[in-house]
Amino acid sequence: MAVVSWKEILLLTGLVVGCYWNSLSCGFVFDDVSAILDNKDLRPSTPIRNLFLNDFWGTPMAEERSHKSYRPLTVLTFRLNYLFSELSAASYHLLNVILHAVVCVLFLRVCRLFLDRTSSLVAALLFAVHPIHTEAVTGVVGRAELLSSIFLLAAFLAYTKSTSTDQSIVWAPIALTVVLVAVATLCKEQGITVVGICCVYEVFVAQGFTLPMLLDTLRQVMQGKEGFPYAVLQTLLKLIVLVISTLLLVIIRVQVIQSQLPVFTRFDNPAAVSPTPTRQLTFNYLLPVNAWLLLNPSELCCDWTMGTIPLVESLIDLRNLATLVFYVFLGLLAHHSLRYRHSSAKTVIMALSLIVLPFIPASNLFFPVGFVVAERVLYVPSMGFCVLVAHGFKLVSHKGNLKKISWLMIGVLLTTHAVKTFNRNWDWESEYTLFTSALKVNKNNAKLWNNVGHALENQSNYAKALQYFLQATHVQPDDIGAHMNVGRTYKNLNRSKEAEDAYLVAKSLMPQVIPGKKYATRVAPNHLNVYINLANLIRANDSRLEEADQLYRQAISMRPDFKQAYISRGELLLKMNKLTEARDAYLRALELDRTNADLWYNLAIVNIEMKDPSEALKNFNHALELNPRHKLALFNSALLMQESGEPKFWPEANRRFLTYVEEEPDDANGYFNLGMLAMDANKNLAAERWMRKAISLQTGFRSALFNLALLYSQSKRETDALPVLDELLHHHPEHIKGLILKGDILMNHMKDTRGAKACFEQILRMDPTNVQGKHNLCVVYFEERDLPRAERCLEETLALAPNEEYVRRHLSIVRSKMAAMSAAGQPFSAGEAATTSAEVGKPQGVKEGGDVAVGEKEGRGPNAVAKGAGSEKNVRKSSAESLGGGGEDQSESLDSSQLGKRTKGKSTKEMKDIEEKRAAALKRLEEIERILSGD
């Protein structure tokens, strides 16, 4: 057996790189979105064991919506890609190209077992450039084929060494073969078919049997004339070991999928649900269709489902001739290879085994699959095809007069295939280019129209997307997903009435519930989202909340394990203030999926609304245990700790806010709350730094500007506070607390009575009943020695707040002062008597028992700033935002996040703060009274 030289390895690698280098510029398209972008199993925060519990798309194998495709080792390579480059598509494509080159080299080594050096190289070169492989190589999810093929070929090569030179059995290669078969199967299910290839090799190549010889031996044994020959017994022993190992793998595989086949619909594979003989005729016709794609890969399409290939519904359909020709040709090849022992027969039988056996799992002949034709499943069968072509080239080229023509034909074939492959890669650049190229091949597939619409929708081109979605409904009027897409697009275009009509059409196409029959077995689980989408649409109208709830309950009645229905219903019940029912809905969803961090997060939000912060914190922590980088759980749990007033929570709250800003470096709210924590801890420099960062990210950030000014004021940096207050009032001229603080600084520190007066007057123009602003204006009048006006002002203030004793006391003092001055013959007005600096008083900072003091921080309690809600409200992440499904035809991304205020009781710290503020206010009152009394 000739080995593969370095020159051949370099030639194959160079050819692969030349054909596929442009695939590095392609993104994640089609199934890549579900397998890579939406698959949480790739994230380092997901435990490795989840890879062995979930399917290829990250869905738990136990769930009915799982596709039951168990490929944990392939997902592990995706995870390694993510570890090194996260979601940089180029690295994923690069690894696929490298793996394809490895497959080509291994395939060349396998070909050397049946072909001469030249013919085997021709087979490997043809395999390297064949356009049918673009889906397997350029599509990232095609890595399952690549990895499975590597271990399939390696297992076969190992098995070829299981017979020693003296014809005895060597068990080590057989044991290695079994291990490699298991690894290949964990990359993709078809890997197990290499056992059949090994059996064919053992019987017809290694032992050199022919079918007549086997039948003759069996007949003699049955007649008792002689026993099995020793060579036959050896062969049987090896095959028994392989078959038993295979059965064990099959049993384990069946246990993994829990003895359930995935749920497919007639849209995925129309023939699978068709009656006899349509089902059989169509499935058999698909065999020549696949063979033609190998022979003439000129029109390739990424999706062959739905109406791409019309059903073969009768025996007189002319397409049955193609089926007949295919079987005749296959039968002739099989007859030739099974009757003779020469090398040509052995080559053909191995080529046929490579074509037929790996294709059986995707053939629909023994069990239905979720597609009609899939180009990537032809990756391994194309090896057998390339062997046949190379063998034919060998036979023709040995005829002297045809040698040059055969070389010319092979050269043209390799060149045209390489060019076709290179050009086909560009189709995979984006979803839009991929699906529009598919529509050029086939316009009868509604799914393709839907997917072009999705691509346009992702570009926010809703009007054009709607045209494609509507065309999908015309091509396939009973396509539930297409009508759901139409509804979603109308909703995005703010055409709610049309959206509701489209959803109602989709709902009318759903099968009716049949008593005693399980609903989920007759419809794709994602189609049930029509109830969720319709409910999400109508619940925007507060008068239709009960109607929306009825839709959620209807979905749950159809599928008691429909997790998304419980989640969406929990959101609605929260909106309806039915907190206990909302909590129960989330708890039911958690019974179905306790590993979903978003569910724990949503339950924590319900706990907050139910005034149970300790339970909320526990559930936030559950979410963070499952996903330590869960952004909203980080933010809101830290905010809850911050609002608790317990200093013991502050370090952890600070850590969580820091983690949050690592995840969301452009969110000003995270930095603002770090600043608030620093103010609580009297870390003024840190507080100033965080507030400045928040303001730089969000111009006019109301709470950050006010609290920064307050920080400067409390730090005796009044001159630094004034520019900040000016910026605050520029963006928010109605900010009363900012005006009070500015007036206080101007009066007490800048001695700018006129500026302070302007601030207090502006407050009263916005709110004539503001007692604090009114009283402070009265103090300004006194500072100006306009005692009559001060008296009238205090009388008006007393009328606004008749129960405020300090106002009454101040009015009494002013009147006494006026009486004393009258008796002394002194004038009352500011124009008749100068004011000395010693007599200037301070405006009041807080009204007893009343409004927020100048010295109080803004952004706490009900007005606390939180992520996503401007500057003064908390955000609640909706289940739709965190849990909505994907897939090219799955309805819509559900409703946007819900905003709500966070409520809490007074903590011990808050009570202490209030008392300190009251003491400071009383101290100011005493100072004002001293001034008014003339002391």
Residue pairs with C-beta under 8 A, 6 or more apart in sequence:
1 112
1 113
2 112
2 117
3 109
3 112
4 105
4 108
4 109
4 112
8 105
8 108
8 121
8 124
9 105
11 125
12 101
12 104
12 105
12 108
12 124
12 125
12 128
13 101
13 104
13 105
15 125
15 128
15 129
15 418
16 97
16 100
16 101
16 104
16 128
17 97
17 101
18 418
18 422
19 128
19 129
19 418
19 421
19 422
19 425
20 97
20 100
20 137
20 138
20 421
20 422
20 425
21 97
22 422
22 425
22 426
23 93
23 96
23 97
23 137
23 138
23 425
23 428
24 90
24 93
24 94
24 97
25 90
25 429
26 89
26 93
26 138
26 425
26 428
26 429
26 430
27 89
27 429
27 430
28 36
28 37
28 87
28 89
28 92
28 140
29 139
29 428
29 429
29 430
29 431
29 434
30 139
30 141
30 302
30 303
30 431
30 434
30 451
30 888
31 139
31 141
32 139
32 140
32 141
33 431
33 886
33 888
34 57
34 58
34 886
34 887
35 56
35 57
35 58
35 75
35 78
35 140
35 141
36 42
36 78
36 87
36 92
36 140
36 141
37 87
38 57
38 58
38 886
39 57
39 58
39 75
39 78
40 46
40 50
40 58
41 50
41 51
41 54
41 58
41 75
41 78
41 79
42 75
42 78
42 79
42 81
42 82
43 82
44 79
44 82
44 83
45 627
45 628
45 629
50 595
51 72
51 75
51 76
51 79
52 72
53 60
53 61
54 60
54 61
54 66
54 75
55 61
55 66
55 67
55 68
55 69
55 70
55 71
56 67
56 69
56 70
56 71
56 74
56 75
56 141
56 144
57 66
57 67
57 69
58 75
59 65
59 66
59 67
60 66
60 593
61 68
61 70
61 256
61 257
61 258
62 258
63 561
64 260
64 263
64 520
64 525
64 561
65 263
65 525
65 526
66 257
66 262
67 262
67 370
68 257
68 260
68 261
68 262
69 189
69 262
70 186
70 189
70 253
70 256
70 257
71 144
71 186
71 187
71 188
71 189
72 186
73 147
73 183
73 186
73 187
74 143
74 144
74 147
74 148
74 187
74 188
77 95
77 143
77 147
78 92
78 140
78 143
81 91
81 92
81 95
84 91
85 91
85 92
89 140
92 140
92 143
93 138
93 140
95 143
96 137
96 138
96 140
96 142
96 143
96 146
97 137
99 143
99 146
99 147
99 150
100 128
100 133
100 136
100 137
100 146
101 128
102 150
103 127
103 146
103 149
103 150
103 153
104 124
104 127
104 128
105 124
106 149
106 150
106 153
106 154
106 157
107 123
107 124
107 127
107 153
107 383
107 386
108 120
108 121
108 123
108 124
109 153
109 157
110 153
110 156
110 157
110 383
111 119
111 120
111 121
111 123
111 124
111 387
111 390
112 120
113 160
113 205
113 350
114 120
114 205
114 343
114 346
114 347
114 350
114 351
114 387
114 391
115 123
115 347
115 387
115 390
115 391
115 394
116 394
118 394
119 390
119 391
119 393
119 394
120 390
122 389
122 390
122 393
122 410
123 383
123 386
123 387
123 389
123 390
124 386
125 414
126 386
126 389
126 390
126 413
126 414
126 417
127 133
127 382
127 383
127 386
129 414
129 417
129 418
129 421
130 294
130 297
130 382
130 386
130 417
130 421
131 297
131 300
131 417
131 420
131 421
131 424
132 293
132 294
132 297
132 300
132 375
132 378
132 379
132 382
133 379
133 382
133 421
134 300
134 375
134 421
134 424
134 425
134 427
134 428
135 142
135 300
135 302
135 374
135 375
135 376
136 142
136 145
136 146
136 375
136 376
136 379
137 146
138 424
138 425
138 428
139 302
139 376
139 428
141 376
142 376
142 379
144 187
144 188
145 188
145 376
145 377
145 379
145 380
146 379
147 184
147 187
147 188
148 184
148 185
148 187
148 188
148 190
148 191
148 380
149 379
149 380
149 383
150 184
151 180
151 181
151 183
151 184
151 187
151 191
152 180
152 181
152 184
152 190
152 191
152 193
152 194
152 197
152 358
152 380
154 180
155 176
155 177
155 180
155 181
155 184
155 191
155 194
155 198
156 177
156 194
156 197
156 198
156 201
158 173
158 176
158 177
158 180
159 173
159 174
159 177
159 198
159 201
159 202
160 173
160 201
160 206
161 170
161 173
162 169
162 170
162 171
162 173
162 174
162 177
162 238
163 169
163 170
163 206
164 170
167 231
167 234
168 234
169 234
169 237
169 238
174 238
174 241
174 242
177 198
177 242
178 241
178 242
178 245
181 191
181 192
181 194
181 195
181 245
181 246
181 249
182 249
183 191
184 191
184 192
184 194
185 191
185 192
185 249
185 253
189 253
189 361
190 358
190 361
190 362
190 377
190 380
192 246
192 249
192 250
192 253
193 357
193 358
193 360
193 361
194 358
195 242
195 243
195 245
195 246
196 353
196 357
197 350
197 353
197 354
197 357
197 358
198 242
199 239
199 242
199 243
200 349
200 350
200 353
200 357
201 350
201 353
202 235
202 238
202 239
203 209
203 214
203 235
203 239
204 210
204 337
204 338
204 345
204 346
204 349
204 350
205 346
205 349
205 350
207 231
207 232
207 235
208 341
210 338
210 339
210 340
210 341
210 345
211 338
211 339
212 339
217 228
217 229
217 232
220 226
221 227
221 228
228 236
261 367
261 368
262 370
263 520
263 521
263 523
263 524
263 525
264 272
264 368
264 369
264 370
264 524
265 273
265 523
265 524
265 527
266 272
266 273
267 305
267 306
267 446
267 447
267 476
267 479
267 481
267 524
268 305
268 306
268 370
268 371
268 524
269 305
269 364
269 368
269 369
269 370
269 371
269 372
270 282
270 306
270 307
270 311
270 372
271 278
271 279
271 282
271 283
271 286
271 311
271 364
271 372
272 279
272 364
272 368
272 369
274 282
274 311
274 313
277 315
278 311
278 312
278 313
281 312
281 313
281 314
281 315
281 317
281 320
281 323
282 309
282 311
282 312
283 363
283 364
283 365
284 323
284 365
285 309
285 312
285 319
285 320
285 322
285 323
286 309
286 363
286 364
286 372
286 373
287 323
287 326
287 327
287 363
288 322
288 323
288 325
288 326
289 309
289 322
289 373
290 359
290 373
290 378
290 381
291 326
293 300
293 373
293 375
293 378
294 378
294 381
294 382
294 385
295 385
297 417
297 420
298 420
299 441
300 375
300 424
300 441
301 308
301 375
301 438
301 441
301 442
301 445
302 375
302 427
302 434
302 435
302 437
302 438
303 435
303 438
303 445
303 447
303 448
303 451
304 371
304 372
304 373
304 374
304 442
304 445
305 371
305 372
305 445
305 447
306 444
306 445
306 446
306 447
306 476
306 479
307 444
307 445
307 446
307 475
307 476
308 372
308 373
308 442
308 444
308 445
309 372
309 373
310 444
312 319
312 320
330 352
333 348
333 352
334 349
334 352
336 344
336 345
336 348
337 345
337 346
337 348
337 349
337 352
338 345
338 349
339 345
344 391
344 395
347 387
347 391
348 388
348 391
350 384
350 387
351 384
351 385
351 387
351 388
351 391
352 384
353 384
354 380
354 381
354 383
354 384
354 387
355 381
355 383
355 384
355 385
355 388
356 381
356 384
358 380
358 381
359 377
359 378
359 380
359 381
360 366
361 369
362 369
362 371
362 374
362 377
393 406
393 410
396 402
396 403
396 405
396 406
397 403
397 406
397 407
426 433
427 433
427 434
427 437
428 434
430 455
431 451
431 454
431 455
431 458
432 452
432 455
432 456
432 459
435 448
435 451
435 452
435 455
436 452
438 445
438 448
439 448
439 449
439 452
442 448
443 475
444 475
445 475
446 472
446 473
446 475
446 476
446 479
446 482
447 472
447 888
447 889
449 468
449 469
449 471
449 472
449 475
449 482
450 468
450 469
450 472
450 479
450 481
450 482
450 485
450 888
450 889
451 888
451 889
452 468
453 465
453 466
453 467
453 468
453 469
453 472
453 485
453 489
454 465
454 485
454 888
456 462
456 464
456 465
456 468
457 465
457 489
457 492
462 489
462 492
462 493
463 493
465 489
466 486
466 489
466 490
466 493
469 482
469 485
469 486
469 489
470 486
472 479
472 482
472 485
473 479
473 482
473 483
473 486
476 482
478 509
480 506
480 509
480 510
480 527
480 530
481 506
481 526
481 527
481 889
481 890
481 891
482 889
483 502
483 503
483 505
483 506
483 509
483 530
484 502
484 503
484 506
484 527
484 529
484 530
484 533
484 889
484 891
484 892
485 889
485 891
485 892
486 502
487 498
487 499
487 500
487 501
487 502
487 503
487 506
487 533
487 534
487 537
487 892
488 499
488 533
488 891
488 892
489 499
490 496
490 498
490 499
490 502
491 499
491 537
491 892
496 537
496 540
499 537
500 534
500 537
500 538
503 530
503 533
503 534
503 537
504 534
506 527
506 530
507 530
507 531
507 534
510 523
510 527
510 528
510 530
511 519
511 522
511 523
513 519
513 557
513 558
519 558
519 559
520 558
520 559
525 559
525 562
526 885
526 887
526 889
526 890
526 891
528 555
528 558
528 559
528 562
528 565
529 564
529 885
529 890
529 891
529 892
530 891
531 551
531 552
531 554
531 555
531 565
532 551
532 552
532 555
532 564
532 565
532 568
532 891
532 894
533 891
533 892
533 894
534 551
535 547
535 548
535 549
535 551
535 552
535 568
535 572
536 548
536 568
536 880
536 894
536 895
538 544
538 547
538 548
538 551
539 545
539 548
539 572
539 575
539 895
540 895
545 572
545 575
545 576
548 572
549 569
549 572
549 573
549 576
552 565
552 568
552 569
552 572
553 569
555 562
555 565
556 562
556 565
556 566
556 569
559 565
561 592
563 589
563 592
563 593
563 883
564 879
564 883
564 884
564 885
564 894
566 585
566 586
566 588
566 589
566 592
567 585
567 586
567 589
567 599
567 602
567 879
567 880
567 883
568 879
568 880
568 894
568 895
569 585
570 582
570 583
570 585
570 586
570 589
570 602
570 606
570 879
571 582
571 602
571 878
571 879
571 880
571 895
571 898
573 579
573 581
573 582
573 585
574 582
574 605
574 606
574 609
574 876
574 898
575 898
579 606
579 609
579 610
580 610
582 606
583 603
583 606
583 607
583 610
586 599
586 602
586 603
586 606
587 603
589 596
589 599
590 596
590 599
590 600
590 603
593 599
595 626
596 626
596 883
597 622
597 623
597 624
597 626
597 627
597 630
597 633
598 623
598 630
598 877
598 879
598 882
598 883
599 879
599 883
600 619
600 620
600 622
600 623
600 626
600 633
601 619
601 620
601 623
601 630
601 632
601 633
601 636
601 877
601 882
602 876
602 877
602 878
602 879
602 882
603 619
604 615
604 616
604 617
604 618
604 619
604 620
604 623
604 633
604 636
604 637
605 616
605 636
605 876
605 877
607 613
607 615
607 616
607 619
608 616
608 640
608 902
608 903
609 900
609 903
611 903
611 904
611 905
613 640
613 644
613 904
616 640
617 637
617 640
617 641
620 633
620 636
620 637
620 640
621 637
623 630
623 633
624 630
624 633
624 634
624 637
627 633
628 659
629 659
629 663
631 660
631 663
631 664
631 867
632 867
632 875
632 877
632 882
634 656
634 657
634 659
634 660
634 663
635 656
635 657
635 660
635 669
635 670
635 673
635 866
635 867
636 866
636 867
636 874
636 875
637 653
637 656
638 652
638 653
638 654
638 656
638 657
638 660
638 673
639 653
639 673
639 864
639 866
639 874
639 902
641 649
641 650
641 652
641 653
641 656
642 649
642 650
642 653
642 673
642 676
642 677
642 680
643 860
643 861
643 864
643 902
643 904
643 907
644 907
645 907
645 908
645 909
645 910
646 907
646 909
647 680
647 681
647 909
650 677
650 680
650 681
653 677
654 674
654 677
657 670
657 673
657 674
657 677
658 674
660 667
660 670
660 867
661 667
661 670
661 671
661 674
664 670
664 867
666 697
667 697
667 867
668 693
668 694
668 695
668 697
668 698
668 701
668 704
669 694
669 865
669 866
669 867
669 868
669 871
670 867
671 690
671 691
671 693
671 694
671 697
671 704
672 690
672 691
672 694
672 701
672 703
672 704
672 707
672 859
672 865
672 871
673 865
673 866
674 686
674 690
675 686
675 687
675 688
675 689
675 690
675 691
675 694
675 704
675 707
675 708
676 687
676 707
676 857
676 859
676 860
676 865
678 684
678 686
678 687
678 690
679 687
679 707
679 711
679 857
684 711
684 715
687 711
688 708
688 711
691 704
691 707
691 708
691 711
692 708
694 701
694 704
695 701
695 704
695 705
695 708
698 704
698 871
699 731
700 727
700 728
700 730
700 731
700 732
701 871
702 728
702 731
702 732
702 735
702 858
702 871
702 872
703 858
703 859
703 863
703 865
703 871
703 872
704 871
705 724
705 725
705 727
705 728
705 731
705 738
706 725
706 728
706 735
706 737
706 738
706 741
706 858
706 859
707 857
707 858
707 859
708 724
709 721
709 722
709 724
709 725
709 728
709 738
709 741
710 721
710 741
710 854
710 855
710 857
710 858
712 718
712 720
712 721
712 724
713 721
713 741
713 744
713 745
713 854
714 855
718 745
718 749
718 750
721 741
721 745
722 742
722 745
722 746
722 750
725 738
725 741
725 742
725 745
726 742
728 735
728 738
729 735
729 738
729 739
729 742
732 738
733 762
734 766
736 763
736 766
736 767
736 770
736 773
737 852
737 854
737 858
739 759
739 760
739 762
739 763
739 773
740 759
740 760
740 763
740 772
740 773
740 776
740 845
740 854
741 854
742 755
742 756
742 759
743 755
743 756
743 757
743 759
743 760
743 776
743 843
744 756
744 776
744 842
744 843
744 845
744 854
746 752
746 753
746 755
746 756
746 759
747 753
747 756
747 776
747 779
747 780
747 783
747 840
747 842
747 843
748 842
748 843
751 837
751 840
753 780
753 783
753 784
756 776
756 780
756 843
757 777
757 780
760 773
760 774
760 776
760 777
760 780
760 843
761 777
763 770
763 773
764 770
764 773
764 774
764 777
767 773
769 800
770 851
771 797
771 800
771 801
771 804
771 807
771 847
771 850
771 851
772 844
772 846
772 847
772 850
772 851
774 793
774 796
774 797
774 800
775 794
775 797
775 807
775 810
775 843
775 844
775 847
776 843
776 844
777 793
778 790
778 793
778 794
778 797
778 810
779 790
779 841
779 842
779 843
779 844
779 928
780 843
781 787
781 789
781 790
781 793
782 790
782 814
782 841
782 931
782 932
783 835
783 840
783 841
784 830
784 835
785 828
785 829
785 830
785 832
785 833
785 834
785 835
786 828
786 829
786 830
787 814
787 817
787 818
787 821
787 828
787 829
788 818
788 828
788 829
790 814
791 811
791 814
791 815
791 818
794 807
794 810
794 811
794 814
795 811
797 804
797 807
798 804
798 807
798 808
798 811
801 807
801 847
801 850
804 847
804 848
804 850
805 848
806 848
806 925
809 929
810 928
810 929
810 932
813 929
813 932
813 933
814 932
816 933
817 932
817 933
817 934
818 828
820 934
821 827
821 828
822 828
826 833
827 833
839 931
839 934
840 931
841 927
841 928
841 931
841 932
842 924
842 927
842 928
844 921
844 924
844 925
844 928
845 853
845 854
845 855
845 920
845 921
845 924
846 852
846 853
846 854
846 855
846 856
846 917
846 918
846 920
846 921
846 924
847 921
848 918
848 921
848 922
852 858
853 917
853 920
853 921
855 917
855 920
856 913
856 917
858 872
859 865
859 871
859 872
861 903
861 904
861 910
862 901
862 902
862 903
863 872
863 873
864 872
864 873
864 874
864 902
865 871
865 872
865 873
866 873
866 874
866 875
866 902
867 874
867 875
868 875
868 897
868 899
869 875
869 899
873 899
873 900
873 901
874 899
874 900
874 901
874 902
875 897
875 899
876 897
876 898
876 899
876 900
877 897
878 894
878 895
878 896
878 897
878 898
879 894
880 893
880 894
880 895
880 896
881 894
881 895
881 896
881 897
884 892
884 893
884 894
885 891
906 914
